[in-house]
Amino acid sequence: MSPDISSNCPTKAGFVAVVGRPNAGKSTLLNWLVGEKLAMVSKKAQATRKRMNIIVMHENAQIIFVDTPGIHEKERLLNQFMLSEAIKAIGDCDLVLFLAPANDRLDHYKKFLELNAGRRPHIVVLTKIDELSNEALLSKIAQYQAFQDRFEALIPVSVTKGIGKDQLLDEIVKDLPCSPWLYDSELMTTTNIREIYKEMIRESIFDNLSDEIPYETDVIIEKIDERPGLDRVQATIVAEKKSQKMILVGKGGSTIKRIGRDARLKMEQFSGKKIYLELFVSVKSGWSKNKKMLSELGYDFD
Ligand SMILES: Nc1nc2c(ncn2[C@@H]2O[C@H](COP(=O)(O)OP(=O)(O)OP(=O)(O)O)[C@@H](O)[C@H]2O)c(=O)[nH]1
């Protein structure tokens, strides 16, 4: 689409931070808005560790979404990193989407208001409204309306039922500054292929293993060899303990094979190429508590 250069504001562009407690539905919402499976979606909380930018073109605007880790208490060092990433994302952006599952009480929202404290305009997005009766939804909306002088808009959405997409995008565009587009309009994400493949492998670990293990592992992409029609990818899954490595590998290598196959399919679907994926597992005890190791894995503390 070519922008209308005759008006005062021919194009708009801006950064939109997407925040909310773990499991609020951030990744699902972003995937839905961009229409491609890019942000990581998991049934388990705290899957979104690093920020991932996703671009959506809507009318004359380029919306750059910044996915953030859930806002939660500082329990472990890794969580502390996630919280600081979320706060950083708010500071850098033009607009904040605060995602509130419609079933939640308003405690998280009040906490967000304290944290944001007038720094950035925000839209409250009520997510998962399909989980509520109409009556309960109206009552929830009324509770949020008590804060209407604080937010730009309140938009109820359900990805499951396909409700609220255009209304949300229209409202976001209204709140963005006039600006030339900041990225090529064909791009869907500013996150590089390394980051995307890494997230896809992590998602496969979450899908194939339960309990603590997925939270205590991370993935390093060692090497990507891109060729026409085929990418060769070498990656290492880093675990905390030897016992976790044994579970990750599984009997006769069955678990790691399953993780690898699932990740490869996602990567092939995304890239449109054949992928040759080699997965290794290594043990680095204490990685999630150790700042130096965290920075080696790409989590920067500044
Ligand atoms: N019923 C219903 N479930 C939803 C909807 N949107 C998301 N979910 C579910 O909510 C869960 C969490 O979704 P995510 O998108 O992973 O949440 P997140 O906020 O990115 O989570 P973190 O990465 O932990 O911060 C998943 O099981 C989704 O399927 C919705 O519109 N309706």
The ligand as an ORCA input file, in Angstrom:
! r2SCAN-3c Opt
* xyz 0 1
  N      -9.411    -18.997     25.808
  C      -8.421    -18.240     25.327
  N      -7.135    -18.569     25.621
  C      -6.144    -17.782     25.139
  C      -6.430    -16.626     24.331
  N      -5.254    -16.028     24.041
  C      -4.291    -16.795     24.616
  N      -4.815    -17.849     25.274
  C      -4.066    -18.900     26.000
  O      -3.364    -18.354     27.100
  C      -2.134    -19.063     27.337
  C      -0.961    -18.091     27.423
  O      -0.753    -17.461     26.172
  P       0.655    -16.805     25.736
  O       0.362    -16.071     24.501
  O       1.749    -17.821     25.740
  O       0.902    -15.828     26.965
  P       2.130    -14.826     27.244
  O       1.556    -13.645     27.922
  O       2.912    -14.606     25.999
  O       2.969    -15.646     28.281
  P       4.498    -15.411     28.788
  O       5.374    -15.786     27.649
  O       4.569    -16.376     29.915
  O       4.651    -14.009     29.240
  C      -2.011    -20.056     26.177
  O      -2.450    -21.320     26.650
  C      -2.977    -19.516     25.128
  O      -3.517    -20.522     24.297
  C      -7.823    -16.324     24.034
  O      -8.185    -15.356     23.345
  N      -8.748    -17.162     24.567
*
